[in-house]
């Protein structure tokens, strides 16, 4: 058995670690570019800002990291005292659980995308994820009957909201925010940079990223999309200004048993790793939405996924299917600065 994994601090961020993006042409020799990295949310978070006042930049970056750590403590399923863990423990209770505004917002948005994706992205996937034990040093296939029972507890429609309180209707239900929580934290980190006077920057949490403003000379930020099987290669690049990007891929966390790759992105319908794609990338206005949608597209596959993306305003995406082909949303090829010069239709080559 082969296992590829990354040690993580919180399980809800596992699905999207080991990113698909990295900065290109960052011009780090320019002293106005200030960068710091920190391990948060189970991945390496990199914050880059364009700012002449170094003290201002460092203060803003520190505030952003503090905000992400605060949100990690709220939504972590590793911490038994987190709000999310307490909510999961209350599943089946007739009395809903009061939650913070942050957790409420993430759950509301999760339900929203669950509805629009017809359940492909379902934040109540927790019971199935627990059985797969991808965090274990020796992951293995789950017991089939236990997995079947777990899938019976997965349904975002069994999440109720009453004011600022959340209820989970079935005993044994549990929410897992891996497909949306990290994106929300990146959005909040960007907000914190702006609040503290930063006009141009980029926050990259293992590939869930947001770029805002422009660098010196009115240059937009440029990012690359990583090959799903060759991490040293870029298959596409584009420029970003006030836009978010996120990718979901079968190479981010997986183990191989026999000749089969079992990855962490589970189909809510049966609890098994989805085999409709090898990666899916989404460009949207917020990282929260890009994060959720990249998971939905990965599970839906090219035909259904592109139908969803093309129905949404201001959202573009690309889906790589089975190392054989790539499918683009209607406006993807018109994205600013897009370069596909190194792209091969057959990704196995």
C-alpha positions as CSV (number, residue, x, y, z in Angstrom):
1,X,0.0,0.0,0.0
2,X,1.2,3.5,-0.8
3,X,0.0,6.5,1.2
4,X,0.6,10.1,0.2
5,X,-0.4,12.5,2.9
6,X,0.5,15.6,4.8
7,X,0.4,15.9,8.6
8,X,-2.4,18.2,9.5
9,X,-3.7,20.1,12.5
10,X,-7.4,19.9,11.6
11,X,-9.3,17.3,9.7
12,X,-11.7,19.6,8.0
13,X,-9.0,21.2,5.9
14,X,-7.5,17.9,4.7
15,X,-9.4,17.6,1.4
16,X,-7.7,20.6,-0.2
17,X,-4.2,20.5,1.1
18,X,-1.0,20.2,-1.1
19,X,-2.2,22.8,-3.5
20,X,-2.6,23.2,-7.1
21,X,-1.3,26.7,-7.3
22,X,1.9,28.6,-6.8
23,X,3.0,32.2,-7.5
24,X,4.8,32.9,-10.8
25,X,7.1,35.8,-11.4
26,X,6.7,37.2,-7.9
27,X,9.7,39.5,-8.3
28,X,10.9,38.8,-4.8
29,X,13.9,41.0,-5.4
30,X,11.6,43.9,-5.1
31,X,11.8,45.0,-1.5
32,X,8.1,46.1,-1.7
33,X,7.1,42.5,-1.8
34,X,6.9,41.1,1.7
35,X,6.1,37.4,2.3
36,X,5.5,35.2,5.3
37,X,4.5,31.6,5.7
38,X,3.0,29.7,8.6
39,X,1.5,26.2,9.1
40,X,-2.2,26.6,9.8
41,X,-5.2,24.5,9.0
42,X,-3.2,21.5,8.1
43,X,-1.3,23.2,5.3
44,X,1.3,25.8,4.7
45,X,-0.3,29.3,4.4
46,X,1.6,31.9,2.5
47,X,0.7,35.6,2.7
48,X,2.3,38.0,0.3
49,X,1.7,41.7,0.2
50,X,3.0,44.6,-1.9
51,X,3.7,47.4,0.6
52,X,6.5,50.0,1.1
53,X,5.9,50.3,4.9
54,X,7.4,47.1,6.3
55,X,6.0,47.6,9.8
56,X,2.5,48.1,8.4
57,X,2.9,45.0,6.3
58,X,4.1,42.7,9.1
59,X,1.4,43.9,11.4
60,X,-1.3,43.2,8.8
61,X,0.1,39.8,8.0
62,X,0.2,38.9,11.7
63,X,-3.5,39.9,12.1
64,X,-4.4,37.8,9.2
65,X,-2.6,34.7,10.6
66,X,-4.3,35.3,13.9
67,X,-7.7,35.4,12.2
68,X,-7.1,32.1,10.4
69,X,-6.0,30.5,13.7
70,X,-9.1,31.8,15.4
71,X,-11.3,30.2,12.7
72,X,-9.3,27.0,12.8
73,X,-10.2,26.7,16.5
74,X,-13.9,27.2,15.7
75,X,-14.2,24.7,12.8
76,X,-11.6,22.0,13.8
77,X,-12.9,18.5,14.2
78,X,-9.6,17.5,15.9
79,X,-10.4,19.8,18.8
80,X,-13.1,18.3,21.0
81,X,-13.8,21.8,22.4
82,X,-14.4,23.5,19.1
83,X,-17.8,24.8,18.1
84,X,-18.0,22.4,15.3
85,X,-17.2,19.4,17.5
86,X,-19.8,20.5,20.1
87,X,-22.4,20.9,17.4
88,X,-21.6,17.4,16.0
89,X,-21.9,15.9,19.5
90,X,-25.4,17.5,19.8
91,X,-26.7,15.7,16.6
92,X,-30.2,14.3,17.2
93,X,-31.0,16.7,20.0
94,X,-34.4,18.4,19.8
95,X,-32.8,21.6,20.9
96,X,-30.6,23.4,18.3
97,X,-27.1,24.6,19.3
98,X,-26.2,28.3,19.3
99,X,-23.1,28.9,17.1
100,X,-20.9,31.9,16.3
101,X,-21.6,34.1,13.3
102,X,-18.6,32.6,11.5
103,X,-19.7,29.0,11.8
104,X,-23.3,30.0,11.0
105,X,-22.2,31.7,7.8
106,X,-20.0,28.7,6.6
107,X,-22.8,26.3,7.3
108,X,-25.4,28.4,5.5
109,X,-23.1,28.7,2.5
110,X,-22.5,25.0,2.6
111,X,-26.2,24.3,2.5
112,X,-26.5,26.7,-0.4
113,X,-23.9,24.9,-2.5
114,X,-25.3,21.5,-1.4
115,X,-28.6,22.6,-2.9
116,X,-27.2,24.0,-6.1
117,X,-25.0,21.0,-6.7
118,X,-27.8,18.6,-5.9
119,X,-25.9,17.2,-3.0
120,X,-22.5,16.7,-4.7
121,X,-21.0,19.0,-2.2
122,X,-22.4,18.0,1.2
123,X,-21.0,19.3,4.4
124,X,-22.7,16.5,6.4
125,X,-20.2,14.0,4.9
126,X,-18.5,13.6,8.3
127,X,-19.7,10.1,9.1
128,X,-18.2,8.7,5.9
129,X,-15.0,10.6,6.1
130,X,-14.4,9.3,9.7
131,X,-14.6,5.7,8.5
132,X,-11.9,6.1,5.8
133,X,-9.3,7.4,8.3
134,X,-7.1,9.1,5.8
135,X,-5.2,10.7,8.8
136,X,-4.1,7.3,9.9
137,X,-0.6,5.9,9.2
138,X,-2.2,2.8,7.9
139,X,-5.4,3.7,6.1
140,X,-7.6,0.9,4.8
141,X,-10.9,0.3,3.1
142,X,-13.9,0.8,5.5
143,X,-16.3,-1.9,6.5
144,X,-18.9,-2.0,3.8
145,X,-21.9,-2.2,6.2
146,X,-20.6,0.6,8.4
147,X,-20.1,2.8,5.3
148,X,-23.6,2.1,4.1
149,X,-24.9,3.1,7.5
150,X,-22.8,6.3,7.5
151,X,-24.1,7.3,4.1
152,X,-27.6,7.1,5.5
153,X,-26.6,9.9,7.8
154,X,-25.3,12.2,5.0
155,X,-27.9,14.7,3.8
156,X,-27.5,18.5,4.0
157,X,-31.3,18.8,4.1
158,X,-31.2,17.4,7.6
159,X,-29.4,20.5,8.8
160,X,-31.8,23.0,10.3
161,X,-31.2,26.6,11.1
162,X,-33.2,28.6,13.6
163,X,-31.9,32.1,13.9
164,X,-28.3,31.7,15.0
165,X,-28.7,28.1,16.1
166,X,-28.0,24.9,14.2
167,X,-29.7,21.6,14.5
168,X,-28.6,18.2,13.1
169,X,-31.8,16.1,12.9
170,X,-30.3,12.6,13.0
171,X,-28.2,11.1,15.8
172,X,-24.8,10.2,14.4
173,X,-24.7,13.0,11.9
174,X,-21.6,15.2,11.8
175,X,-20.5,18.1,9.7
176,X,-17.1,18.2,8.0
177,X,-16.1,21.6,6.5
178,X,-13.2,20.4,4.4
179,X,-14.8,21.6,1.2
180,X,-15.5,25.1,2.3
181,X,-13.9,26.0,5.7
182,X,-10.4,26.8,4.5
183,X,-11.8,29.0,1.7
184,X,-13.8,31.0,4.2
185,X,-10.7,31.4,6.4
186,X,-8.7,32.8,3.4
187,X,-11.4,35.3,2.6
188,X,-11.3,36.5,6.2
189,X,-7.5,36.7,6.1
190,X,-7.8,38.9,3.0
191,X,-10.4,41.1,4.8
192,X,-8.0,41.5,7.7
193,X,-5.2,42.6,5.4
194,X,-7.4,45.2,3.8
195,X,-8.7,46.4,7.2
196,X,-5.1,47.0,8.3
197,X,-4.2,49.1,5.3
198,X,-2.9,46.6,2.7
199,X,-4.1,47.5,-0.8
200,X,-2.4,44.7,-2.8
201,X,-1.7,41.1,-1.7
202,X,-2.2,37.4,-2.1
203,X,-3.2,34.7,0.5
204,X,-2.5,31.1,-0.5
205,X,-3.6,28.3,1.8
206,X,-2.4,25.2,0.1
207,X,-3.9,26.3,-3.2
208,X,-7.1,28.0,-2.0
209,X,-6.1,31.5,-2.8
210,X,-7.2,35.1,-3.3
211,X,-5.3,37.9,-5.0
212,X,-6.4,41.5,-4.6
213,X,-5.0,44.8,-5.9
214,X,-2.1,45.0,-8.2
215,X,1.7,45.0,-7.9
216,X,4.0,47.9,-8.8
217,X,3.5,49.1,-12.3
218,X,-0.2,48.1,-12.3
219,X,0.8,44.5,-12.8
220,X,-1.8,41.8,-11.8
221,X,-0.8,38.8,-9.7
222,X,0.0,35.7,-11.8
223,X,-0.6,32.1,-10.7
224,X,0.0,28.7,-12.3
225,X,-2.2,25.6,-12.3
226,X,-0.3,22.5,-11.4
227,X,-0.3,19.3,-13.4
228,X,-2.4,16.7,-11.5
229,X,0.3,14.0,-11.8
230,X,3.5,16.1,-12.3
231,X,3.8,18.6,-9.5
232,X,6.8,20.2,-11.1
233,X,4.9,21.1,-14.2
234,X,2.4,23.9,-14.9
235,X,-0.5,23.1,-17.3
236,X,-1.9,26.7,-17.4
237,X,-1.3,30.1,-16.0
238,X,-3.4,33.2,-15.6
239,X,-3.5,36.7,-14.0
240,X,-5.7,37.5,-11.0
241,X,-7.1,40.7,-9.6
242,X,-9.7,40.6,-6.9
243,X,-10.5,37.0,-7.7
244,X,-10.3,33.6,-5.9
245,X,-9.1,30.2,-7.1
246,X,-9.4,26.8,-5.6
247,X,-8.6,23.2,-6.8
248,X,-9.8,19.8,-5.7
249,X,-7.7,16.8,-6.9
250,X,-7.3,13.1,-6.3
251,X,-3.6,13.5,-5.8
252,X,-3.8,15.6,-2.6
253,X,-4.4,12.8,-0.1
254,X,-4.7,9.2,-1.1
255,X,-3.5,5.6,-0.6
256,X,-3.1,2.8,-3.2
257,X,-4.2,-0.7,-2.5
258,X,-3.6,-3.2,-5.1
259,X,-3.7,-1.1,-8.3
260,X,-6.5,1.2,-7.1
261,X,-6.0,4.7,-5.9
262,X,-8.4,5.7,-3.0
263,X,-8.5,9.4,-2.5
264,X,-10.2,11.6,0.1
265,X,-12.9,13.3,-2.0
266,X,-15.9,11.2,-1.3
267,X,-19.1,11.0,-3.3
268,X,-21.9,11.7,-0.7
269,X,-24.2,9.2,-2.6
270,X,-22.2,6.1,-1.7
271,X,-19.3,7.3,0.5
272,X,-16.6,6.1,-2.0
273,X,-14.0,8.2,-3.7
274,X,-15.4,9.9,-6.8
275,X,-13.9,8.7,-10.0
276,X,-15.4,11.4,-12.3
277,X,-12.2,13.5,-12.4
278,X,-8.6,13.8,-11.4
279,X,-8.8,17.5,-10.6
280,X,-11.2,20.5,-10.9
281,X,-10.3,24.2,-10.7
282,X,-12.7,27.0,-10.1
283,X,-12.2,30.8,-10.4
284,X,-14.8,32.8,-8.4
285,X,-15.3,36.1,-6.5
286,X,-14.7,34.4,-3.1
287,X,-12.4,31.6,-2.0
288,X,-15.4,30.2,0.0
289,X,-17.3,29.6,-3.1
290,X,-14.4,28.5,-5.2
291,X,-13.5,26.0,-2.5
292,X,-17.0,24.5,-2.4
293,X,-17.5,24.5,-6.1
294,X,-14.2,22.8,-6.9
295,X,-15.3,19.9,-4.8
296,X,-18.7,19.9,-6.4
297,X,-17.2,19.9,-9.9
298,X,-14.8,17.1,-9.0
299,X,-17.7,14.9,-7.9
300,X,-20.1,15.8,-10.7
301,X,-17.6,15.4,-13.5
302,X,-17.3,17.3,-16.8
303,X,-20.9,17.2,-18.1
304,X,-22.8,17.9,-15.0
305,X,-20.1,20.1,-13.5
306,X,-19.8,22.4,-16.5
307,X,-23.6,22.6,-16.6
308,X,-23.5,23.9,-13.0
309,X,-20.6,26.4,-13.6
310,X,-22.1,27.7,-16.8
311,X,-25.3,28.5,-14.9
312,X,-23.4,30.8,-12.5
313,X,-22.5,34.4,-13.2
314,X,-18.8,35.4,-12.7
315,X,-17.6,31.8,-12.2
316,X,-15.3,29.8,-14.4
317,X,-13.8,26.3,-14.1
318,X,-11.8,23.6,-15.7
319,X,-12.2,19.9,-15.1
320,X,-9.5,17.3,-15.9
321,X,-11.1,13.9,-16.5
322,X,-9.1,10.6,-16.0
323,X,-5.8,12.0,-17.4
324,X,-7.3,12.0,-20.8
325,X,-9.1,15.3,-21.4
326,X,-9.9,18.7,-20.0
327,X,-13.2,20.4,-20.1
328,X,-13.6,24.2,-19.9
329,X,-16.5,26.4,-18.8
330,X,-17.8,28.8,-21.4
331,X,-15.7,31.7,-20.4
332,X,-12.6,30.0,-19.1
333,X,-10.5,30.5,-22.3
334,X,-11.2,34.2,-22.1
335,X,-9.8,34.7,-18.6
336,X,-7.2,37.5,-18.3
337,X,-3.7,36.5,-19.1
338,X,-4.6,32.8,-19.6
339,X,-1.8,30.7,-21.1
340,X,-2.3,27.2,-22.2
341,X,0.9,26.9,-24.3
342,X,2.2,24.0,-22.3
343,X,-1.2,22.2,-22.0
344,X,-1.5,18.7,-23.4
345,X,-5.0,17.3,-24.1
346,X,-3.7,13.9,-22.9
347,X,-2.5,14.6,-19.4
348,X,-0.9,11.1,-19.1
349,X,1.8,12.2,-21.6
